[in-house]
Amino acid sequence: MERRFVARLPTPRPVRYVHLIRREAVAARAQPVEVRVFGKAPVVTLAVSDPAPFLKRRLQRFLDQTQLPGHGDVYLRVVDGDGRRVLEWMHQETAGALWIRPALLECSPIQPVGRLLGATYPPCPA
């Protein structure tokens, strides 16, 4: 998903926004693995050692403090301590995509627009 998202964006330029994202990632007890800003579009990868508690208790504050969802284009990936994908979210003005590890779906403040009829998911382990 990231490659398709980044391919559409202008050349990266350093801005203070990168420092804000890094600072808020650390405040949320996440490791900012990659933080880039293309024009006004942030591309962020965070690593966390405790995916369920991070999604349930700290991701929303990170999103609020960085105002990530307020940007027209945004790409956010969260990985666990082994580098495995926990959450991947791409939002553009006209499209978007979301993937959340199924066992952690109920933990995430970012939710899919719809769910399969009759599908059940385990409660958040955090």
Summary of the structure (lengths in Angstrom):
residues: 126
radius of gyration: 14.3
end to end distance: 27.4
largest distance: 45.9
contacts: 360
relative contact order: 0.18
helix: 34%
strand: 27%
